[in-house]
């Protein structure tokens, strides 16, 4: 059934005003402080995505760097130029207060920060060992994302298998964006070292890449974001560190039962990323009210605006009121749907209904449909007269805010990934949020994902307006 042009409430343009400058502590700045201040004025990023529909007239706002106790460095590419920031934390291998910083003077650091190109002479003076190779890798990754061409990175990486994988992904991305009339207006990559295994001549590092792409379409701009993990293997050869192998952790591809074919994410990888998942979650509901919630009157309006607001709030972290799963995409989508007034169908049996109660003495109290993409697909496909109901539609263009897409990567009728519609591009096509591989306002077809294959199939669910 064709959908109307109603995209749900909350689709009006939301402009972001430029943040006011901080108070002046003195009338004059030292040359070093003036240089840093000038750099900060240059490093601006535009987050012009209207909450529900791409808008124009966006205001630039200063990029705020989050404080972290892990090694973090930023690479901000705009108009094919790169500006380095937070270099000292990366070079020292850990965060430290400015008063404890060691090494080069502020004038040398400012010279590096002002550089718009990769200066090999400065890098040799500032970075030592394998960290220089990782820094270079992230810089080139950012350039490849901006230009949508792999050569700049594949010429640096020795892993031919990954180079082919990356080349195919960027070719799909470039072809898709051309077809939809979207152009990359700049890319920013923020990298975080999660784990390091180091020896004299070999190093493996697990890094988290937070990628922001500013997209232009029909004169309007929006920002899409995703957070991915990659493992790099580096080796020392002739005094230089080379990137020998790269493996993306494809968390969007849930391992099949009994095999891990074509899945790079192992149980050990999960434990590194999510650490201890056995602690009980805090109940989100007053479960004494469950009978009233289960049997509340029909005809409650599905609040699509609340779904999108919740999805944008928790896209990049887990709500502590819920359990955080190793493959969290469907748990996240279920939370979003529930935030939009959908009533749980509590049966007490994991194979039926759609419900969540957390953990009880180590036992999992939630239905499979709450946490598993294939089970949610089956639940939404089934015919129901009350509670959470959905209609299967034929095209992504038929979806509205708060609707659901599930993904079958292999074409074998087993759905492994779920997303929630949170915005639309200027042609009215859905942009989605997801978790596990955290994504915000990502184009719905996922052709930019390593999980995507030529056999990928989708199922589009329009959630009923009255539940």
C-alpha positions as CSV (number, residue, x, y, z in Angstrom):
1,X,0.0,0.0,0.0
2,X,1.6,3.3,-1.0
3,X,2.3,5.6,1.9
4,X,1.4,9.3,1.9
5,X,4.0,12.0,2.2
6,X,3.4,12.2,6.0
7,X,6.8,11.5,7.5
8,X,5.6,11.9,11.1
9,X,5.8,14.8,13.4
10,X,9.0,16.6,14.2
11,X,10.2,17.1,10.6
12,X,10.6,20.8,10.7
13,X,14.0,22.3,10.2
14,X,16.1,22.7,13.4
15,X,18.9,25.3,13.0
16,X,21.9,25.1,15.2
17,X,23.2,28.4,16.4
18,X,26.9,28.9,16.6
19,X,28.2,28.5,20.1
20,X,29.1,31.8,21.8
21,X,32.8,32.3,22.4
22,X,34.2,31.7,25.9
23,X,35.0,34.7,28.2
24,X,38.3,36.5,27.6
25,X,40.8,36.0,30.4
26,X,43.1,38.7,29.1
27,X,43.1,41.4,26.5
28,X,46.1,40.0,24.6
29,X,47.1,36.4,23.7
30,X,50.5,35.0,23.4
31,X,51.7,34.0,19.9
32,X,51.2,30.3,20.8
33,X,47.7,30.8,22.2
34,X,46.8,33.0,19.2
35,X,47.8,30.2,16.8
36,X,45.8,27.6,18.6
37,X,42.8,30.0,18.8
38,X,43.1,30.6,15.0
39,X,43.1,26.8,14.4
40,X,40.0,26.3,16.6
41,X,38.2,28.9,14.5
42,X,39.2,27.0,11.4
43,X,38.1,23.6,12.7
44,X,34.4,23.8,12.4
45,X,32.0,21.1,11.4
46,X,28.5,21.6,10.2
47,X,25.9,19.2,11.7
48,X,23.0,20.5,9.5
49,X,20.8,17.5,9.5
50,X,17.3,18.5,10.2
51,X,15.8,16.2,12.8
52,X,13.5,14.4,10.4
53,X,14.1,16.0,6.9
54,X,17.2,17.5,5.4
55,X,17.2,21.3,5.6
56,X,19.2,24.2,4.3
57,X,20.5,27.3,6.0
58,X,22.6,25.3,8.4
59,X,24.8,27.2,11.0
60,X,28.3,26.1,11.7
61,X,29.2,25.1,15.2
62,X,32.6,24.5,16.8
63,X,33.6,20.9,17.0
64,X,33.8,19.8,20.6
65,X,36.4,17.2,21.5
66,X,35.4,14.7,24.1
67,X,37.8,14.1,27.0
68,X,38.9,10.5,27.3
69,X,41.4,8.5,29.2
70,X,42.2,6.4,26.1
71,X,44.5,7.4,23.2
72,X,42.5,9.5,20.8
73,X,43.4,11.6,17.8
74,X,41.3,13.5,15.3
75,X,41.6,13.8,11.6
76,X,39.2,16.3,10.1
77,X,39.1,16.4,6.3
78,X,37.3,19.3,4.6
79,X,37.8,20.1,0.9
80,X,40.4,17.4,0.7
81,X,42.7,19.0,3.3
82,X,43.6,17.5,6.6
83,X,44.1,19.3,9.9
84,X,45.6,17.3,12.8
85,X,44.4,17.8,16.4
86,X,45.0,16.1,19.7
87,X,48.4,14.9,18.4
88,X,50.2,15.1,21.7
89,X,47.9,12.6,23.4
90,X,48.5,10.2,20.6
91,X,52.2,10.7,20.5
92,X,52.6,10.1,24.2
93,X,50.5,6.9,24.0
94,X,48.1,8.1,26.7
95,X,46.2,11.2,27.9
96,X,48.0,13.4,30.4
97,X,47.3,16.8,31.8
98,X,49.1,19.7,30.0
99,X,51.3,20.3,33.0
100,X,52.7,16.8,32.7
101,X,53.2,16.9,28.9
102,X,56.7,16.1,27.8
103,X,58.5,16.4,24.5
104,X,58.3,19.1,21.8
105,X,57.6,22.8,22.6
106,X,54.2,24.4,22.0
107,X,55.6,26.2,19.0
108,X,56.6,22.9,17.4
109,X,53.2,21.4,18.2
110,X,51.3,24.5,16.8
111,X,53.4,24.2,13.6
112,X,52.1,20.6,13.2
113,X,48.5,21.6,14.0
114,X,48.6,24.3,11.4
115,X,49.8,21.9,8.7
116,X,47.1,21.1,6.0
117,X,49.2,18.3,4.4
118,X,51.0,15.3,5.7
119,X,54.6,16.6,6.4
120,X,56.9,13.6,6.5
121,X,59.7,15.6,8.1
122,X,57.5,16.7,11.0
123,X,56.2,13.2,11.4
124,X,59.6,11.7,11.8
125,X,60.4,14.3,14.5
126,X,57.1,13.9,16.3
127,X,56.1,10.3,16.0
128,X,58.2,7.3,16.8
129,X,57.6,3.6,16.1
130,X,54.4,1.9,15.1
131,X,52.2,4.8,16.2
132,X,53.3,6.8,13.3
133,X,52.1,4.1,10.9
134,X,48.7,3.9,12.6
135,X,48.4,7.7,12.5
136,X,49.3,7.7,8.8
137,X,46.7,4.9,8.2
138,X,43.9,6.8,9.8
139,X,44.8,9.9,7.9
140,X,44.7,8.0,4.6
141,X,41.5,6.2,5.6
142,X,39.9,9.6,6.1
143,X,41.0,10.8,2.7
144,X,39.7,7.6,1.1
145,X,36.3,8.2,2.7
146,X,36.2,11.8,1.6
147,X,37.2,11.1,-2.0
148,X,35.4,7.7,-2.2
149,X,38.5,6.2,-3.9
150,X,40.7,3.5,-2.2
151,X,44.0,4.1,-4.0
152,X,45.3,6.6,-1.5
153,X,45.1,4.0,1.3
154,X,45.7,0.7,-0.7
155,X,49.1,2.1,-1.8
156,X,50.0,2.2,1.9
157,X,48.6,-1.1,3.1
158,X,50.3,-4.4,2.2
159,X,47.1,-6.5,2.7
160,X,45.9,-7.2,-0.8
161,X,42.8,-9.0,0.4
162,X,41.6,-6.0,2.4
163,X,42.6,-3.6,-0.3
164,X,40.2,-5.4,-2.7
165,X,37.5,-5.4,0.0
166,X,37.9,-1.7,0.6
167,X,38.0,-0.9,-3.1
168,X,34.7,-2.7,-3.7
169,X,33.0,-1.0,-0.7
170,X,34.1,2.5,-1.9
171,X,33.1,1.8,-5.5
172,X,29.6,0.7,-4.3
173,X,29.4,3.9,-2.1
174,X,30.5,6.2,-5.0
175,X,28.1,4.6,-7.5
176,X,25.2,4.7,-5.1
177,X,25.8,8.4,-4.1
178,X,26.0,9.4,-7.7
179,X,22.7,7.7,-8.5
180,X,21.0,9.5,-5.6
181,X,22.6,12.8,-6.4
182,X,24.5,13.0,-3.2
183,X,28.0,14.4,-2.9
184,X,30.5,14.1,-0.1
185,X,31.2,17.6,1.2
186,X,33.9,16.5,3.7
187,X,34.8,13.7,6.1
188,X,36.0,13.6,9.7
189,X,37.5,10.5,11.3
190,X,38.2,10.2,15.0
191,X,40.2,7.1,16.0
192,X,40.6,5.5,19.4
193,X,43.1,2.8,20.4
194,X,41.1,0.1,22.2
195,X,43.7,-2.6,22.6
196,X,47.4,-3.0,21.8
197,X,49.5,-6.2,21.7
198,X,53.1,-5.1,21.2
199,X,56.4,-6.9,20.8
200,X,59.8,-5.8,19.4
201,X,59.0,-6.3,15.8
202,X,55.2,-7.0,15.6
203,X,52.2,-5.1,16.9
204,X,48.5,-5.7,16.6
205,X,46.0,-2.9,17.5
206,X,42.3,-2.7,17.8
207,X,41.0,0.7,16.8
208,X,37.5,2.3,16.9
209,X,36.9,4.6,14.0
210,X,34.2,7.3,14.4
211,X,33.4,8.5,10.9
212,X,31.3,11.6,10.1
213,X,30.5,12.3,6.4
214,X,28.9,15.7,5.5
215,X,26.6,15.0,2.5
216,X,25.2,17.5,0.0
217,X,22.0,16.7,-2.0
218,X,20.0,19.2,-4.0
219,X,21.7,22.1,-2.2
220,X,20.9,20.7,1.2
221,X,23.3,19.2,3.7
222,X,23.1,16.4,6.3
223,X,25.6,14.6,8.5
224,X,25.8,10.8,8.6
225,X,27.8,9.0,11.3
226,X,29.0,5.5,12.0
227,X,31.4,3.9,14.4
228,X,33.4,0.8,13.2
229,X,36.2,-1.4,14.6
230,X,39.3,-2.6,12.7
231,X,42.2,-4.7,13.8
232,X,45.6,-3.8,12.3
233,X,48.8,-5.9,12.2
234,X,52.0,-4.0,11.8
235,X,55.6,-5.3,11.3
236,X,59.0,-3.7,11.5
237,X,61.0,-3.9,8.2
238,X,64.2,-1.9,7.6
239,X,63.5,0.5,10.3
240,X,59.9,1.3,9.2
241,X,56.6,0.0,10.4
242,X,54.4,-1.4,7.7
243,X,50.6,-2.2,7.9
244,X,50.7,-5.9,7.0
245,X,47.0,-6.9,7.5
246,X,43.7,-5.2,8.2
247,X,40.5,-6.9,9.3
248,X,37.3,-5.0,9.9
249,X,35.1,-6.4,12.6
250,X,31.8,-7.0,10.8
251,X,29.4,-6.9,13.8
252,X,26.4,-6.3,11.5
253,X,26.8,-9.9,10.3
254,X,25.5,-12.1,13.1
255,X,27.3,-15.5,13.1
256,X,25.3,-18.3,11.7
257,X,24.5,-21.3,14.0
258,X,27.5,-23.6,14.0
259,X,29.8,-21.6,11.8
260,X,31.5,-18.2,11.6
261,X,31.9,-18.2,7.8
262,X,32.5,-14.8,6.4
263,X,32.3,-13.2,9.8
264,X,35.4,-11.4,11.1
265,X,34.1,-10.8,14.6
266,X,35.1,-13.5,17.1
267,X,34.0,-14.2,20.7
268,X,37.3,-12.6,21.8
269,X,36.6,-9.5,19.8
270,X,33.2,-9.2,21.5
271,X,34.8,-9.5,24.9
272,X,37.3,-6.8,24.1
273,X,34.6,-4.4,22.9
274,X,31.9,-5.0,25.4
275,X,33.9,-6.4,28.4
276,X,31.6,-8.0,31.0
277,X,28.0,-8.5,29.8
278,X,26.8,-10.6,32.6
279,X,25.8,-7.9,35.1
280,X,22.0,-7.5,35.4
281,X,20.4,-4.6,33.9
282,X,18.2,-2.1,35.8
283,X,14.5,-2.7,35.0
284,X,13.1,0.0,32.7
285,X,9.5,-0.6,33.7
286,X,7.6,-1.0,36.9
287,X,6.8,-4.6,36.2
288,X,3.9,-4.5,38.8
289,X,2.1,-2.5,36.1
290,X,2.7,-5.0,33.3
291,X,-0.9,-6.4,33.4
292,X,-2.3,-2.9,32.9
293,X,0.2,-2.2,30.1
294,X,-0.5,-5.4,28.4
295,X,-4.3,-4.9,28.5
296,X,-4.4,-1.2,28.0
297,X,-7.0,0.1,25.5
298,X,-6.3,-0.3,21.8
299,X,-5.9,2.8,19.6
300,X,-2.8,4.3,21.3
301,X,-1.0,6.5,18.8
302,X,2.4,5.4,17.7
303,X,4.7,8.4,18.5
304,X,7.1,8.4,15.7
305,X,8.8,11.6,16.9
306,X,9.6,9.9,20.2
307,X,11.0,6.9,18.4
308,X,13.4,9.1,16.4
309,X,14.4,11.2,19.5
310,X,15.2,8.0,21.5
311,X,17.1,6.5,18.6
312,X,19.3,9.7,18.2
313,X,19.9,9.8,22.0
314,X,21.2,6.2,22.3
315,X,22.7,5.5,18.8
316,X,26.3,5.5,20.0
317,X,26.0,4.0,23.5
318,X,23.8,1.6,25.4
319,X,20.9,2.8,27.6
320,X,22.0,1.5,31.1
321,X,18.4,0.7,31.8
322,X,18.7,-2.2,29.4
323,X,21.0,-5.1,28.9
324,X,23.8,-4.5,26.3
325,X,24.0,-7.4,24.0
326,X,27.0,-8.6,21.9
327,X,24.9,-8.1,18.8
328,X,22.8,-5.2,19.9
329,X,21.0,-4.0,16.8
330,X,17.6,-5.5,17.4
331,X,17.6,-4.8,21.1
332,X,18.2,-1.2,20.2
333,X,15.4,-1.1,17.6
334,X,13.0,-2.7,20.1
335,X,13.8,-0.1,22.7
336,X,13.1,2.6,20.1
337,X,9.8,1.1,19.1
338,X,8.8,0.8,22.8
339,X,9.8,4.4,23.4
340,X,7.1,5.3,20.8
341,X,4.3,3.8,22.9
342,X,4.3,0.3,21.5
343,X,3.0,-2.1,24.2
344,X,4.9,-5.2,25.2
345,X,3.2,-8.5,24.5
346,X,4.4,-10.2,27.6
347,X,4.0,-14.0,27.4
348,X,6.7,-15.2,29.7
349,X,7.9,-17.5,26.9
350,X,11.0,-16.5,25.0
351,X,9.8,-17.9,21.7
352,X,6.5,-16.0,21.7
353,X,5.4,-12.4,22.2
354,X,7.6,-9.3,22.2
355,X,8.8,-8.3,25.7
356,X,11.7,-7.5,27.9
357,X,12.3,-7.9,31.7
358,X,16.1,-7.9,32.0
359,X,18.0,-10.5,33.9
360,X,16.8,-12.5,36.9
361,X,19.5,-14.4,38.8
362,X,21.6,-14.7,35.6
363,X,18.6,-15.9,33.5
364,X,17.7,-13.9,30.4
365,X,14.2,-12.5,30.6
366,X,13.3,-11.3,27.2
367,X,11.7,-12.7,24.1
368,X,13.8,-13.7,21.0
369,X,11.8,-11.2,19.0
370,X,13.1,-8.4,21.3
371,X,16.7,-9.2,20.6
372,X,17.2,-11.3,17.4
373,X,16.6,-9.8,14.0
374,X,15.2,-12.9,12.4
375,X,12.8,-13.4,15.3
376,X,11.7,-9.7,15.1
377,X,11.1,-10.1,11.4
378,X,8.9,-13.1,11.9
379,X,7.0,-11.3,14.7
380,X,6.3,-8.2,12.6
381,X,5.4,-10.3,9.6
382,X,2.7,-12.3,11.6
383,X,-0.9,-11.2,11.6
384,X,-2.1,-9.6,14.8
385,X,-5.2,-7.5,15.7
386,X,-3.8,-5.7,18.8
387,X,-0.5,-4.5,20.2
388,X,2.6,-4.0,18.0
389,X,1.6,-4.5,14.4
390,X,3.3,-3.8,11.1
391,X,2.5,-4.0,7.4
392,X,5.1,-5.3,5.0
393,X,5.6,-2.7,2.2
394,X,7.4,-3.2,-1.1
395,X,9.8,-0.2,-1.1
396,X,11.9,1.9,1.3
397,X,10.1,4.9,-0.2
398,X,6.9,3.7,1.5
399,X,8.4,4.0,5.0
400,X,7.8,6.7,7.6
401,X,9.6,7.8,10.7
402,X,9.9,5.1,13.2
403,X,9.5,2.2,10.7
404,X,11.8,-0.8,10.6
405,X,14.1,-2.4,8.0
406,X,15.6,-5.8,8.5
407,X,18.5,-7.2,6.4
408,X,19.2,-10.7,5.0
409,X,22.9,-10.4,3.9
410,X,23.1,-13.8,2.2
411,X,19.7,-14.1,0.6
412,X,19.0,-17.3,2.7
413,X,15.9,-15.9,4.4
414,X,17.7,-15.5,7.7
415,X,17.7,-11.8,8.7
416,X,20.8,-10.7,10.6
417,X,20.5,-6.9,11.1
418,X,17.8,-4.4,12.0
419,X,17.6,-0.6,11.7
420,X,15.1,2.1,12.6
421,X,14.1,5.0,10.3
422,X,15.1,8.4,11.9
423,X,15.3,10.9,9.0
424,X,15.0,11.3,5.3
425,X,17.2,12.7,2.5
426,X,16.0,15.5,0.2
427,X,14.4,12.9,-2.1
428,X,12.4,11.4,0.7
429,X,14.4,8.2,1.0
430,X,15.0,6.8,4.6
431,X,18.0,7.5,6.7
432,X,18.4,5.0,9.5
433,X,20.0,4.5,12.9
434,X,21.5,1.3,14.2
435,X,23.6,-0.2,17.0
436,X,26.4,-2.8,17.4
437,X,28.0,-0.9,14.4
438,X,26.7,2.4,15.7
439,X,25.1,4.4,12.9
440,X,23.2,7.6,12.8
441,X,21.3,8.9,9.7
442,X,22.9,6.3,7.5
443,X,21.4,5.7,4.0
444,X,19.1,2.7,4.3
445,X,20.6,0.3,1.8
446,X,23.9,-0.3,3.6
447,X,25.9,-0.7,0.4
448,X,28.7,1.1,2.3
449,X,29.0,-1.8,4.7
450,X,31.4,-4.7,4.5
451,X,28.4,-6.9,5.5
452,X,26.6,-6.1,2.2
453,X,26.6,-8.7,-0.6
454,X,25.0,-9.0,-4.0
455,X,22.5,-11.4,-2.4
456,X,21.3,-9.0,0.2
457,X,17.6,-8.7,0.6
458,X,15.5,-6.3,2.7
459,X,12.2,-6.4,4.5
460,X,10.4,-3.1,5.0
461,X,7.9,-2.8,7.9
462,X,5.5,0.1,8.3
463,X,4.4,0.2,12.0
464,X,0.7,0.8,12.5
465,X,-0.2,4.3,13.4
466,X,-2.6,3.1,16.1
467,X,-1.5,0.2,18.4
